[in-house]
Amino acid sequence: MQQKDSLRPLRGIVPPLATPLKAYDTLDSAGLEVLIEHVLSGRPQALLILGTTGEGPALSYALRRNLIQQVCRQVAERVPVLVGISDSSYAESLRMAEHAAKCGAAAIVAAPPFYLPIAQTDLLRLTESLTRDAELPLFLYNPPGLPRVSFEPETAARAAEMPKVAGVKDSSGQIGYIRQVLSLLDGRHPEFSVLVGPEHLLAEALLLGAHGGVPGGANIFPHLPPQLYWLFLEGKFEEMQQVQKRIVDIGSAIWSSDTSDTGSLRRLKCALSVLQLCEGVPTWPYEPSSEQERRHIADHLASHGILPHKR
């Protein structure tokens, strides 16, 4: 399939789609349709669903399957769709991977299992097993602090030797992780993609040799991250840094560097509601933004020229 071929290597911007909800177990299908077109208007290289930004592990299996089907049907292979299958159950991960393949997704994305203790050797064995038992190419997802263990740089580099492992997405927020993985790869495995999650590190990671990014802010400002990437390819580094600053400035009302602050996803959902893209309901147990927070986000976005979407 052409979609799968375009993943090797995957370069550029891969927005992690938020999951519009009407209630904690009810998909906002109308909002999803609008949000998909909004994000695709920025011309990304691919789309990721059911990651952290998409609240994937907190959603019911039925809702996840429904989301995969609706997204793949609407995207209709305009860009590759990557599907998060992270779970504490290997069997459930495989079932979700099989469903993703049937719906036309291009790849799967898996973080380390949560809850149970697991070693790096276990992670390598699990990764190898996924490449054998699942049909689609696999991207590793490194979100330290969410599962009990991370894909260490050495583990990611060893996984790159497996033919069906297509890349790693790092959300550690530590640029040293990207630097170390790239150093360990040392130019080998040119079809293996190294992607950065936190959008404030996008320009720096690209300059180090990373191949793209997975910025959550692309749900709000879908054109800016691809613009940054194309400026990077054109060698317009000063202009690239200006776009990076704009991304950080706009995102300052959403993201927080305080690890005790769990409100980023709530604020993202609020921003999408303010922009009339979808409902602003986060998954349980998060609460929607207060009216005060909503006004602050609305004023902040308006001050940066980001106004409600015209349906």
C-alpha positions in Angstrom: 0.0 0.0 0.0 1.3 3.5 -0.9 0.4 4.8 2.6 2.7 2.3 4.3 5.5 2.9 1.8 5.3 6.6 2.7 6.2 5.8 6.3 9.7 4.6 5.5 11.1 7.0 6.3 8.5 9.2 7.9 9.5 12.8 7.8 7.8 16.0 8.8 4.8 16.9 11.1 2.5 14.3 12.5 -0.3 16.0 14.6 -1.6 13.9 17.5 -5.3 14.4 17.1 -7.3 15.2 20.2 -10.4 13.0 20.6 -13.6 15.1 20.6 -16.1 13.8 23.3 -19.6 14.6 24.2 -19.3 12.7 27.4 -16.5 10.5 28.8 -17.6 7.5 26.7 -19.4 9.2 23.9 -17.6 10.4 20.7 -18.4 13.8 19.3 -18.6 12.6 15.8 -19.6 16.0 14.3 -16.7 17.7 16.1 -14.3 14.9 15.0 -15.2 15.5 11.4 -14.5 19.3 11.7 -11.3 18.8 13.7 -9.9 16.3 11.2 -10.4 18.8 8.3 -9.0 21.6 10.4 -5.8 19.7 11.2 -5.4 18.4 7.6 -5.6 21.9 6.3 -2.1 22.4 7.6 -0.8 19.8 5.2 0.9 17.5 7.7 2.8 14.4 6.6 0.6 12.0 8.7 -1.9 11.9 11.6 -1.7 10.1 14.9 -4.7 9.1 16.9 -5.2 7.5 20.4 -1.9 8.9 21.7 -1.6 10.9 24.9 -3.1 14.0 23.3 -5.9 11.8 22.1 -6.4 10.4 25.7 -6.2 7.0 24.1 -5.5 4.7 27.1 -8.3 6.3 29.1 -11.0 5.5 26.4 -13.1 2.4 26.2 -12.2 -0.2 23.6 -15.5 0.3 21.9 -14.9 4.1 21.6 -11.3 3.5 20.3 -12.5 1.2 17.6 -15.2 3.6 16.6 -12.7 6.5 16.4 -10.2 4.4 14.3 -13.0 3.6 11.9 -14.3 7.1 11.6 -10.9 8.7 11.2 -9.6 6.2 8.6 -12.8 6.5 6.6 -12.7 10.3 6.6 -9.0 10.7 6.0 -9.3 8.3 3.1 -5.6 7.8 2.7 -4.9 11.5 2.1 -2.2 11.1 4.7 -1.1 8.0 6.6 -3.0 7.4 9.9 -0.9 6.1 12.9 -2.9 4.4 15.6 -1.9 4.2 19.3 -2.5 0.7 20.7 -0.8 1.2 24.1 -2.3 -1.1 26.7 -1.3 -3.2 29.7 -2.7 -6.2 27.9 -0.8 -7.6 25.0 -3.9 -9.3 23.7 -5.9 -6.1 23.6 -3.0 -4.2 21.9 -3.0 -6.9 19.2 -6.8 -6.7 18.8 -6.6 -2.9 18.4 -3.7 -3.3 15.9 -5.8 -5.8 13.9 -8.8 -3.4 13.9 -6.5 -0.6 12.8 -5.2 -2.6 9.9 -8.7 -3.6 8.8 -9.8 0.1 8.8 -6.9 1.1 6.6 -4.4 2.6 9.1 -0.8 2.8 8.0 1.0 2.0 11.3 0.6 1.4 15.0 2.2 3.2 17.9 3.0 1.5 21.2 4.3 2.8 24.6 5.7 0.4 27.2 3.0 -1.4 29.1 1.9 0.3 32.4 1.4 -1.1 35.9 3.5 -4.2 35.9 7.3 -4.0 36.4 9.2 -4.5 33.1 12.8 -4.5 32.1 14.5 -3.3 28.9 15.0 -6.9 27.8 11.3 -7.4 28.2 10.6 -4.3 26.1 12.8 -5.6 23.3 11.1 -9.0 23.4 7.6 -7.3 23.4 8.6 -5.1 20.5 9.9 -8.1 18.5 6.7 -9.9 19.3 4.5 -7.0 18.0 6.4 -6.8 14.8 5.8 -10.6 14.3 2.1 -10.7 15.4 0.8 -7.4 14.1 0.5 -6.6 10.4 1.3 -2.9 10.4 4.7 -1.2 10.9 5.4 -0.2 14.5 6.5 3.1 16.0 7.8 3.1 19.6 6.4 5.8 21.9 8.5 7.0 24.8 6.4 9.0 27.3 8.4 8.9 30.5 6.4 9.2 33.7 3.2 7.6 32.2 4.2 3.9 32.1 6.5 2.6 34.8 9.5 2.3 32.4 10.7 4.1 29.3 12.4 2.9 26.1 16.0 3.8 26.9 18.0 5.2 24.0 19.9 2.0 23.7 16.7 0.0 23.5 15.3 2.3 20.8 18.5 1.9 18.8 18.4 -1.9 19.1 14.8 -1.9 18.0 15.7 0.1 14.9 17.4 -3.1 13.7 14.0 -4.9 13.5 12.7 -4.5 9.9 9.1 -3.5 10.9 10.0 -0.9 13.5 9.6 2.3 11.7 10.7 4.9 14.3 10.5 6.3 17.8 8.5 9.3 19.1 10.0 10.8 22.3 7.9 12.9 24.6 10.4 13.1 27.5 11.0 16.8 27.0 14.7 16.1 27.3 16.6 17.0 24.1 19.4 14.8 25.3 17.3 11.8 24.6 17.0 12.7 20.9 20.7 13.5 20.8 21.6 10.1 22.3 19.3 8.1 20.0 20.7 9.8 16.9 24.2 9.2 18.1 23.6 5.5 18.7 22.0 5.2 15.3 25.0 7.0 13.8 23.5 7.2 10.3 22.6 3.5 10.2 18.9 2.5 9.5 18.1 5.6 7.3 14.4 4.5 7.2 14.1 4.7 11.0 12.4 8.0 12.0 13.2 9.9 15.2 10.3 12.2 16.1 10.1 14.7 18.9 6.8 15.3 20.9 7.0 18.5 22.9 6.5 21.3 20.4 8.9 23.8 22.1 11.7 21.4 21.1 10.8 21.1 17.5 13.3 23.4 15.9 16.1 22.3 18.2 15.4 18.6 17.5 15.4 19.2 13.7 18.7 21.0 13.9 20.1 18.0 15.8 19.0 15.6 13.1 15.5 14.5 14.2 13.2 13.8 11.3 10.0 15.5 12.5 7.6 16.2 15.3 4.3 15.3 16.8 3.1 18.6 18.2 -0.2 18.7 20.1 -0.6 22.4 19.3 -1.3 21.5 15.7 -4.9 20.8 16.8 -5.1 24.6 17.4 -2.7 26.0 14.8 -2.3 23.3 12.2 -0.3 25.5 9.7 2.5 26.6 12.0 4.4 23.3 12.7 4.5 22.3 8.9 5.6 25.9 8.1 8.4 25.5 10.6 9.4 22.2 9.0 9.4 23.5 5.5 11.5 26.5 6.6 14.0 24.1 8.1 14.2 22.1 4.8 14.8 25.4 3.0 17.6 26.4 5.3 15.7 29.5 6.5 16.8 29.0 10.1 16.1 32.5 11.4 12.6 32.4 10.0 12.2 28.9 11.5 13.1 30.2 14.9 10.5 33.0 14.6 7.8 30.4 13.9 9.1 28.3 16.8 8.7 31.3 19.1 5.1 31.9 17.9 4.3 28.2 18.5 5.6 28.5 22.1 3.9 31.8 22.7 0.5 30.5 21.6 0.9 27.2 23.4 1.8 28.9 26.7 -1.8 29.1 27.7 -2.3 25.3 27.2 0.9 23.5 28.2 2.7 23.6 31.5 6.2 22.6 32.5 5.0 21.9 36.0 4.8 18.1 36.3 2.1 18.4 39.0 -0.2 20.3 36.7 -2.5 17.8 35.0 -4.6 20.4 33.2 -3.0 20.5 29.8 -5.4 18.2 28.1 -8.3 20.0 29.8 -7.0 23.3 28.5 -6.5 21.9 25.0 -10.1 20.6 24.9 -11.2 24.1 26.1 -9.2 25.8 23.3 -10.8 23.5 20.7 -14.3 24.4 22.1 -13.4 28.1 22.1 -12.5 27.8 18.4 -15.8 26.0 17.8 -14.1 22.9 16.4 -15.6 20.4 18.8 -17.0 19.9 22.3 -14.7 20.7 25.2 -15.3 17.6 27.2 -12.1 15.9 28.5 -12.1 12.2 29.5 -12.9 11.1 33.0 -11.7 12.0 35.7 -10.7 15.4 34.3 -13.2 18.3 34.6 -13.8 20.9 31.9 -12.2 24.3 32.2 -13.8 26.8 34.5 -15.4 29.9 33.0 -12.5 32.0 34.2 -10.0 29.6 32.5 -12.1 29.6 29.4 -12.1 33.4 29.1 -8.4 33.4 29.7 -7.8 30.9 26.9 -10.2 32.7 24.5 -8.5 36.1 25.1 -5.1 34.6 24.7 -5.9 32.9 21.4 -7.6 36.0 20.1 -4.6 38.1 21.0 -2.6 35.9 18.7 -5.1 36.2 15.9 -6.5 32.7 16.4 -10.3 33.1 16.1 -13.3 30.7 16.1 -13.6 28.3 13.2 -16.3 29.2 10.6 -18.3 26.0 10.0 
